[in-house]
């Protein structure tokens, strides 16, 4: 792999725009190609970001020999299809969160990447922010003792738009898969395992998807997590992790997180505040580039087995709240 990673972006939506902007802040990465379902949208995106290669189909992008890796930014019901398309064209993939619609799809994506010996990573961008990396270090060092409890919420007030991505069941809408995945992933990072018991309640709105969901997880150690997500209600976005010897507080964990505070028993509080950056996606791009240059097939910060476990947890929550999408044949076949 060359020193500079030549990226292709599959899709031209809002999240693709943010990723394209972030690439400009990564010196050893460049945006070389974009793929859309029509030449006009590919050209418009290409003009905006000065992309030299514009493809009128995802297949054409996947087969482009002048790119090293592809960022899949299509809506999540298409993640499995589009990731497999790229992997089968021998392209490493960074796939936007949620990784797939359900665990069965995630298993197919991971199996294909491993069979073909290709890099694959979920673009859970918050996992790679410096403040969150520091939290992982504190937890690994046992700075607050044994973790016993975690509380987290993430919610915002979106307009009611039945056809939009957030509330449309045909697009995998609802709070859980759009932003609940952040807090479920955070719980997975904190505890390092799949919960052995999942309970959940949801407000299923007029369009048939969850407008807000509250989850309770229990782990085999007796530890707990209480998590809430919403797309029609503003929440603080805070995370508090309680251990036997202190706690960690992240006041805003799911935006561009800049601070985290360690309150260890008997010690003065320690707050980390890394320098602010214009676009937090740069950190996941840097990590993907590092893995590609070193020949790694997955990132140790978010291994594929953990991504699959997170999808199984999301399936289990949907099983609890009775949320099924019309495009799924067996949505909870791997839920535990």
C-alpha positions in Angstrom: 0.0 0.0 0.0 1.4 3.4 -1.0 2.1 6.1 1.7 -0.8 8.1 0.5 -4.2 6.3 0.6 -6.3 7.0 -2.5 -9.9 7.0 -1.3 -13.1 6.4 -3.2 -16.5 7.5 -1.7 -19.6 5.4 -2.5 -22.6 7.7 -2.2 -23.0 11.4 -2.2 -25.2 12.2 0.8 -24.6 14.3 3.8 -22.3 11.9 5.6 -20.2 11.5 2.4 -19.8 15.3 2.4 -18.5 15.2 5.9 -16.1 12.4 5.1 -14.8 14.2 2.0 -14.2 17.4 4.1 -12.3 15.3 6.7 -10.0 13.9 4.0 -8.6 17.3 3.4 -7.3 17.4 7.0 -5.4 14.1 6.6 -2.0 14.7 4.8 -1.5 11.1 3.7 -5.0 10.6 2.3 -6.6 11.9 -0.9 -10.1 11.8 -2.4 -9.5 10.2 -5.8 -13.0 9.0 -6.9 -16.7 9.2 -6.1 -19.4 6.8 -7.2 -23.1 7.6 -7.4 -26.1 6.1 -9.1 -26.2 8.9 -11.7 -23.5 10.8 -13.5 -25.1 14.2 -12.6 -24.8 13.6 -8.9 -21.3 12.2 -9.2 -20.2 15.2 -11.2 -21.8 17.7 -8.7 -20.0 16.0 -5.8 -16.8 15.9 -7.8 -17.0 19.6 -8.7 -17.6 20.5 -5.0 -14.6 18.5 -3.8 -12.4 18.6 -6.9 -12.6 14.8 -7.4 -10.8 13.7 -10.5 -12.7 10.4 -11.1 -16.5 10.4 -11.2 -18.4 7.2 -11.6 -22.1 6.9 -12.6 -22.5 3.5 -10.8 -21.2 1.9 -7.7 -19.9 -1.0 -9.7 -17.7 1.3 -11.8 -16.3 2.9 -8.6 -15.6 -0.6 -7.1 -13.7 -1.6 -10.3 -11.6 1.6 -10.5 -7.9 0.5 -10.4 -6.8 4.0 -9.3 -8.2 3.8 -5.8 -6.9 1.9 -2.7 -9.9 1.8 -0.5 -13.6 2.7 -0.5 -15.8 4.5 2.1 -19.3 3.2 1.9 -21.7 6.0 2.8 -25.0 4.7 1.4 -28.0 4.3 3.7 -27.5 1.4 6.1 -30.1 -0.9 4.5 -27.7 -0.9 1.5 -24.4 -1.3 3.5 -24.3 -5.1 3.1 -25.0 -5.0 -0.6 -22.5 -2.1 -1.3 -19.8 -3.5 0.9 -19.9 -6.9 -0.7 -19.8 -5.2 -4.1 -16.5 -3.5 -3.1 -15.0 -6.5 -1.4 -15.7 -8.7 -4.4 -13.9 -6.1 -6.5 -10.9 -6.6 -4.1 -11.3 -3.2 -2.5 -10.8 -2.6 1.3 -13.8 -1.0 2.9 -14.5 1.5 5.6 -18.3 1.2 6.1 -20.3 3.9 7.8 -22.2 3.0 11.0 -24.4 1.2 11.7 -22.3 -1.5 10.0 -25.4 -3.3 8.6 -29.1 -3.6 9.1 -28.8 -6.7 11.3 -26.3 -9.3 12.5 -26.9 -11.7 9.6 -25.8 -9.0 7.1 -22.8 -8.1 9.3 -21.8 -11.8 9.3 -21.9 -12.0 5.5 -19.8 -8.8 5.2 -17.2 -10.0 7.7 -17.0 -13.5 6.2 -16.4 -12.1 2.7 -13.6 -9.8 3.9 -11.9 -12.6 5.8 -12.2 -15.0 2.9 -10.7 -12.5 0.5 -8.1 -11.3 2.9 -9.2 -7.7 2.8 -9.4 -4.9 5.3 -12.9 -4.0 6.7 -13.8 -1.6 9.4 -16.9 0.0 10.8 -16.7 3.8 10.6 -17.7 4.4 14.2 -15.9 7.7 14.2 -16.4 8.6 17.9 -14.4 5.5 18.9 -11.2 7.1 17.5 -11.5 10.6 19.0 -8.5 11.4 21.3 -10.7 11.9 24.4 -12.4 8.6 23.9 -9.0 6.9 23.3 -7.9 8.4 26.7 -11.0 6.9 28.3 -10.0 3.5 26.9 -6.6 3.9 28.5 -8.1 4.8 31.9 -10.3 1.7 31.7 -7.5 -0.6 30.7 -5.3 0.8 33.5 -8.1 0.1 36.1 -8.2 3.8 37.0 -11.7 3.5 38.4 -11.5 -0.1 39.5 -14.1 -2.6 38.3 -16.7 -0.9 36.2 -20.1 -1.5 37.7 -22.5 0.9 36.0 -22.7 3.1 32.9 -25.3 5.7 31.9 -25.5 7.3 28.5 -27.9 9.2 26.3 -27.9 10.6 22.8 -30.9 12.4 21.3 -31.9 15.3 19.1 -35.2 16.9 18.0 -35.7 16.2 14.3 -38.5 17.5 12.3 -41.3 15.1 11.5 -40.6 13.9 7.9 -42.1 10.5 7.1 -40.1 10.2 3.9 -36.8 11.2 5.4 -34.0 8.8 6.5 -34.7 9.2 10.2 -38.3 8.1 10.2 -38.8 6.0 7.1 -38.9 2.2 7.8 -37.9 1.6 4.1 -34.6 3.3 5.0 -34.0 1.6 8.3 -35.2 4.6 10.2 -35.6 5.1 13.9 -33.5 6.2 16.8 -31.8 2.9 17.6 -29.9 2.3 14.3 -29.3 5.9 13.6 -27.9 7.1 16.9 -28.5 4.3 19.4 -25.7 2.4 17.8 -23.3 5.1 19.3 -24.3 4.3 22.8 -24.5 0.6 22.3 -21.0 0.8 20.9 -19.9 2.8 23.8 -21.2 0.2 26.2 -19.3 -2.5 24.2 -16.1 -0.4 24.5 -16.6 0.0 28.3 -17.4 -3.6 29.1 -15.7 -5.4 26.3 -18.4 -8.0 25.9 -22.0 -8.6 24.8 -24.6 -8.2 27.6 -26.1 -11.5 28.8 -29.5 -9.8 29.3 -31.2 -7.1 27.3 -34.4 -5.2 28.2 -35.8 -2.3 26.2 -38.9 -0.1 25.8 -39.6 2.2 22.9 -42.0 4.8 21.6 -43.0 3.5 18.2 -44.2 6.6 16.2 -46.6 7.1 13.4 -44.3 5.8 10.7 -43.6 2.5 12.6 -40.1 3.1 13.8 -38.8 4.0 17.2 -38.7 7.7 18.0 -37.0 7.0 21.3 -35.7 3.9 22.9 -34.5 3.1 26.4 -32.3 0.1 27.0 -31.0 -1.8 30.1 -28.1 -4.2 29.8 -26.9 -6.7 32.4 -23.5 -8.4 32.1 -22.4 -11.7 33.6 -20.4 -9.8 36.3 -23.6 -8.1 37.5 -22.6 -4.8 35.9 -25.3 -2.7 34.3 -25.8 -0.1 31.5 -28.7 2.3 31.2 -28.9 3.8 27.7 -31.4 6.1 25.9 -31.6 7.3 22.3 -34.1 9.6 20.6 -34.6 11.4 17.3 -37.6 13.5 18.4 -36.2 14.6 21.8 -33.1 16.6 22.7 -30.8 15.0 25.3 -27.4 16.0 26.8 -25.3 13.3 25.1 -23.5 12.6 28.3 -21.8 9.4 29.5 -20.9 8.5 33.0 -19.0 5.3 33.9 -19.0 4.3 37.5 -16.4 1.9 39.0 -15.6 0.6 42.4 -12.9 3.3 42.8 -14.3 6.3 41.0 -16.0 7.4 37.8 -15.3 8.8 34.3 -17.5 11.6 33.0 -17.8 12.5 29.3 -20.1 15.6 29.0 -20.8 15.3 25.3 -19.7 12.0 24.0 -21.3 11.7 20.6 -20.5 15.0 18.8 -16.9 16.3 18.4 -15.9 15.1 21.9 -13.2 17.2 23.3 -13.2 16.5 27.1 -13.3 13.6 29.5 -12.8 13.7 33.3 -11.4 11.0 35.5 -12.6 11.2 39.1 -10.5 8.5 40.9 -11.2 8.0 44.6 -8.7 9.9 46.7 -7.2 11.8 43.7 -7.7 15.2 42.2 -9.9 15.1 39.1 -8.0 14.8 35.8 -9.6 16.4 32.7 -8.2 15.8 29.2 -9.0 18.3 26.5 -7.3 17.5 23.2 -6.9 20.2 20.6 -10.0 20.9 18.7 -10.2 19.9 15.1 -12.5 21.1 12.3 -13.8 17.6 11.5 -13.6 14.6 13.9 -13.9 12.1 11.1 -10.1 12.6 10.4 -9.2 10.3 13.3 -11.1 7.2 11.8 -9.5 8.0 8.4 -6.0 8.1 10.0 -6.7 4.8 11.7 -7.9 3.1 8.6 -4.9 4.5 6.7 -2.5 3.2 9.4 -4.1 -0.3 9.2 -3.9 -0.4 5.4 -0.3 0.7 5.3 0.7 -1.9 8.0 -1.2 -4.7 6.3 -3.8 -5.1 9.1 -7.2 -6.6 8.1 -9.0 -4.9 11.0 -8.4 -2.3 13.6 -7.6 -3.4 17.1 -9.6 -0.4 18.4 -12.8 -1.9 16.9 -12.3 -5.5 15.8 -14.8 -7.1 13.5 -15.9 -9.6 16.1 -16.9 -6.6 18.3 -18.7 -5.0 15.5 -20.7 -8.2 15.0 -21.4 -8.4 18.7 -22.7 -4.8 18.6 -25.1 -5.8 15.8 -26.3 -8.8 17.8 -27.1 -6.5 20.7 -29.0 -4.1 18.4 -30.9 -7.1 17.0 -31.8 -8.1 20.6 -33.0 -4.6 21.4 -35.2 -4.6 18.3 -36.5 -8.0 19.3 -37.5 -6.5 22.6 -39.3 -3.5 21.1 -40.8 -5.3 18.2 -39.1 -3.3 15.5 -38.9 -5.0 12.1 -38.1 -3.5 8.8 -40.0 -4.5 5.6 -36.8 -5.6 3.7 -35.8 -8.1 6.3 -36.6 -11.8 6.0 -35.2 -13.0 9.3 -34.1 -9.9 11.2 -33.2 -11.6 14.5 -31.9 -14.9 13.4 -28.6 -14.3 15.2 -29.8 -12.2 18.1 -29.0 -13.4 21.6 
